[in-house]
Amino acid sequence: DLMRMNTLIDIRDILPAIRVPTLVIHARGDRIAPIEAGRYLADHIPNARFLQLDSADHWPYFVDADQVIGEVQEFLTGVRTGPPPDTMLATVLCTNVAQAGAHAIWLGDKRWNQLVDRHHSVVRTALSRYSGREIEAGEQGMTAVFDGTARAIRCALDVRDQLMRLGLRLRAGLHAGECEVGDGRPRGVALHVASGVMKAAQPGEVLVSGTVKDLVVGSGLEFADRGPRVFEGVPGSWTLFAAGPSQAPQVTQPARPAGSIELSRRERDVAQLLAQGLSNRAIAERLYLSERTIDNHVHHILDKLGFDSRVQVATWLARNEHSG
């Protein structure tokens, strides 16, 4: 038969005359032609390359075809194209405690780490409520992904409001796009864009890219145009929008000298309890006032002092009492 006739063909004399790049592929357990025959061909063809497959099949299409195709492609082109990466479409949320570096210096390591833990706890509770998945937690913020864009925005607004009640200002950024999945962890340009959006946010502001805004048309969410931005390392210009009622001042006011600021007696009482680490609710119970009244006092104190968080109030109070 044809197979037997092929095995009788003797081409040994012409092997040294071959002057083209040659790849000899042979299965280790080939039952038709022994592997020594493949090695002989490679040894006697000038500059031939020998590839041994861990298989017992003579025909290449019965073994791992992807491996054979990859080896041939690399031999011919010098480049092997791997399988397409796994991808997922996700909405990425990046959060950051505003003025984190200043807080760390003012508070010291122990109290700063407690603040970071509180931030992470609030975010993780919200992620559980809104079906988000934590990707990374750092000293200054967190990154998470969602399979629902509207849920991601509402989660960010919820976290922003919760931290505001604790006297902390959150900066949050969201972007939606295709992410590559490596080791079960999304990565890619979408995460870089979300990080850039977050960095563009003012304290207390949740910013989203135009892509995110377009994906939630009809959701009832409201947005305010914040104009175009350019992010380092990311091509193009990105129009950003603030989601929900903004808690961030639109214009940064000049800082006022600390010595010229006077708090009312009630504001100083609230500030002293803030410095002890009490929540607004605990302060309300201590002073026999409503929590809403304490919320207003905290906002007035922050506005008077030109601060973004209660930890700055605590530092200011300690310095003034020490100087007094």
PyMOL commands that set and color helices and strands:
alter all, ss='L'
color gray80, all
select helices_A, chain A and resi 2-7+12-17+35-44+60-62+65-77+100-129+149-165+189-200+210-215+258-260+265-275+280-287+291-305+310-323
alter helices_A, ss='H'
color red, helices_A
select strands_A, chain A and resi 23-27+49-53+87-97+133-137+141-146+170-182+185-187+205-209+223-229+238-243
alter strands_A, ss='S'
color yellow, strands_A
deselect
rebuild
show_as cartoon
